Amino acid sequence: MAYHRYDAVIVGAGGAGLMAAIQLAGKANIAVVSKLYPTRSHTGAAQGGISAALGNVEEDHWEWHMYDTVKGGDYLVDQDAAEVLAREAIDAVLELEHMGLPFNRTPDGRIDQRRFGGHSRNFGEGPVRRACYAADRTGHMIIQTLYQQGIKHNVNFFDEHHLVDILFTDDGECCGVVTYELKTGELHIIHAKTVLIASGGYGRVFKITSNALAGTGDGIALAYRHGVPLMDMEFYQFHPTGLYKLGILVSEAARGEGGVVRNSEGEAFAARYAPTMKDLAPRDMMSRFIHQEIREGRGIDGKDYVLLDVSHLPPEVIDEKLPDVTDFARVYLGVEPKKEGIPIQPTAHYAMGGLPTNVEGQVIADPAGSVVPGFYSAGEAACVSVHGANRLGTNSLVDLVVFGRRAGKQMYRDIQEKDFAPLPANPEERAREEIETLLGRDKGERVADIRKTMQEVMMDDVSVVRTESGLREAQATIRQLKNAYCNAAIMDRGRVYNSDLTEALELGCMLDLAETIVRGCIERTESRGAHYREDYQQRDDKNWLAHSMIYRTPDGGMRSDKKPIVITTFEPKERKY
Amino acid sequence: MEVTLRIKRYNPESDAKAHFEEYRVDVEGTDRVLDALNQVKWYQDGTLTYRRSCAHGICGSDAMRINGRNRLACKVLMQDLGKRVTLEPLMGFKVEKDLLVDMEKFFDAYKSIKPYLIADDAPSHGERRQSPEQRHRFDDTTKCILCAACTTSCPITWTNDEWVGPAAVVNAHRFIFDSRDQGAAERLRILNRGDSGVWRCRTIFNCTDACPRDIKVTEAIEQVKRALIYDQV
């Protein structure tokens, strides 16, 4: 066992974690922990763009961006946070350019911008070009640029360290983490004044997902086990255009550049549902339109997919602006997008919910906003909440850089003022016991079987359209799976790179999260944003204009609560596109 | 279809040396090699070890030798490989376990060429200007995902520990030809060194063949060489 001491430990080396690290580098003693190599982080898979009201190609204002964010989130967004997001996006994007990010350029040499779903001019009048982009690999450029800055600033990276516990004092102050070094199987205690969870989302809870295999929500689940609440877990975004059966993302930029989605009759049906924004309606709506078309028998060949058509775009636009996504269609489906439609279906994409934080990235413990001392979160792991019930395209990248930066700055203030809190006695005990139990069990349930059943039931009953009966079934199944997990057995008993073990640990985290998602879905008896209840089809502002919070109780059960949302500027209205 | 995977295995905790083991898997033609590996790991032998994450050719985790060629396991479909598929770890780096190699040397080489923008002229407001043509100049090398497929396909890497390798040169190129960067001279000096620099390159094109992002790696290396000879950036 190894012991380390740092002013700050950042868990997750994606956009949010690295952005925070860069604020602290050179000023504080910090460590960045990743279960991968940093450039493997899922930020790198983001494609289409990062929005900021630069107004480089047409008139735009951050107030319009804020409005779109609030409306896109079906008014569940905290508007103070949305204001921060939209205002600071401008500086954040410029900061990325200053760091060297190679954005595409306008003829006069400025950062180019393009259209994206739900982003509008003048409070909903029509699409606006707000998404700054680098071909269709904007996330790749962000992760590369931020990692490069990390190297430049000599950040200490703990690569291939798997988070196995978060440490708190008896008073609830966060004081470090425990990691499992993949290469050696050794446990590391990292004692810290401040801890940032920037470990990303948990799309792997679902069968069809755009998320990396590493997207298992470890940081969120471990915090939850220590009594930290989770917020808005019922809001999980299904991106309308995932490659059929594979779930691999085909960026909204394809529609931003002029692509349309067609049913078996060749109809570009989005215009029928959303006359103003058409194919650039927000993702929750597009996913439901597709679901509806398929249900009414207009899927291709009667199957559960439709076609994304970019064949009418000039070939040079496809090559210059959409090279990667069209390549995915060629490689994985054998389809030539310049000539034919790309088979697509909704794919589990993004968690709006997560660890509740204030706008400084500090995790909060209750509806009143009491801060958990020393404990931070940013990025997809966190819920600020700027995405509310449905995130707009490009806003995840904005969220990463804006709130990763804010969290880093607040951590720095915190580090100046506080001392190290004492570690609990035997800090690694809980993690060690969990690991030794898995390594020691001779036979039992197979991890892959439990995981597959979980992913299927979450896809069948907890995805685009939900009902009470389906959710109850899912709840019962997840309970059985949690019991089965208590007897899970693995085959690899070694210490060196035991990914059999870490996959089991990840499954344990995902089961906890699946349980909270289902609970949130059952309780929220309305439809809002990405949460669509067929048995409660209307939005119910009277009872549900509020965040949900779920706590784990000491006996392993769950307790739920509501937290009021913050409305500063835009009164909730019916959401039309 | 039924396919036999012939996988080179090595467990440092129990094996004196590497050996092949065979596994039969039932796959769809459109399954990725990674899907076949997962099938083995999840349902036959949990000890099989490899890196993977995004599963669609973006994160760069799962480069390996597939029927003798460096490829990403998530970007090659089973239908393109035949009934017997041989999977081995990348060559030139120490094998840690099965298909997983030590990447430290690779990242050290990457860091040695100063892979970050060197510029002290950020404007106080707004972005630096760069024309689409200037931006296009280094577009190809911005695609690198640091998977190491190129560097470990290079025969020079196999025999020369000093050589920074194609990936490091690609990333140097990305900055040397960026109109905003001021560190070209520094990087070129590093790449002009005898044992480690670009002159070790023998223009074999293995790297270009191996790149899963279709980067013209050899061309990028040649452009760096020309920059050194003709002082052209």
Interface residues (C-beta under 8 A of the other chain):
Chain A: L36 Y37 T39 R40 S41 H42 G44 A45 L94 E97 H98 M99 G100 P102 F103 N104 R105 T106 P107 D108 G109 R110 I111 A134 A135 R137 H140 M141 Q144 Q148 Q149 I151 K152 K183 A212 L213 A214 L246 I248 D324 F328 V331 Y332 L333 G334 R446 V447 A448 I490 M491 D492 G494 R495 V496 Y497 N498 S499 D500
Chain B: N11 P12 E13 S14 T30 R32 K41 W42 Y43 D45 G46 T47 T49 Y50 R51 R52 S53 C54 A55 H56 G57 I58 C59 G60 S61 K75 L77 E96 K97 L100 M103 F107 K111 K114 P115 Y116 L117 A119 A122 H125 G126 E127 R128 R129 Q130 S131 P132 Q134 R135 F138 D139 T142 K143 C144 I145 L146 F175 D178 R180 D181
